[in-house]
Amino acid sequence: MSDRAYRIVLLQGLTFATVGSWLVGGWLLHHFHPVFPESQAGYLIATAIMSLCVLSIWRKYVRWTGLRSTCTAALTALMFVQLFIWKPIWGAGQCAVEEQVSGGQAIGIPGIWCAACCALWWAGNSLSEKTAQRRINMSSDAVRLALGASLVPFLPGLVLFTFGTIGAFDLVDSLPATIWLTLEIASVTGVIVWWLIWRCKVEWTRRRQLQTILLAALVLLSAAIVFVPTDATYWGDQKTSELIQTIVNSVPFFAATLWFGGSAYLWRSSGPTFDLSSMQSPMNYGAVVACPQCSYNLTGLREVRCPECGWASTVDDIVNRSLAEQFALFGGSV
């Protein structure tokens, strides 16, 4: 497993850690500082842990400049400001509706923050030859996976925010129609954003285009499951009614699984496309062979020891590191 893949796996673990910290940390903060409602306290703790972990995971893969550091700090500050203010964008005079809108903002904005940070840190750099002159760089696939991870908090937040907004303005009369419109908006957003992230990496054929369209249509149509009646009087007994209700509630989650998993299956490459002969020699890059500890250029040295920091290794380790970096630049690894 490459270092980038390892860090992407950490992001998956972070999802569960964030939910756990939201439940436990929110209660603790509310208990010791009752000024915060428990829901607000939970979002504060979860957002703090999420942002700190994301920054820790990717900090070595960001070429920090004054502008990037300032913009990252500003984005992070704005994310926390809305949590401390804890006010919905628009009020409805109904506490339940305003709580839904505020909760949707609190869940969705961290997803926007993750996507904005990805764009700020790596936009235009993932395939640039200048990245080869640094020890650590981000492959294009790793950037896309990190950007796609921002959908994890964003889509649930969008569902909650949309549901509260529809209720605030009484846009739809019935509850099933409200739920359907909420799920449809989230589904369309997820499908379009995921396609935009990966469309340049897919070898499009007529068959693959048709399969993708059919898959997207199936996912979008799945939201209509909310119109299936679940009342016991319709199905004849309570157990059957509960089973139908459980199926209806689970379909949106299976639809998301179908889209992300199915699209990955449809868009996968037919075979390895990396050609070792296409790699340029280290001499063409200048500083490809660098110290993993301090990035000092090791090209031309007679021993595998960094004169800058004292780091030492073996020849095969240095060669493997160099090949791995060039392999990533050509899209062969995350």
Beta strands, then each sheet from edge to edge (+ up, - down):
end
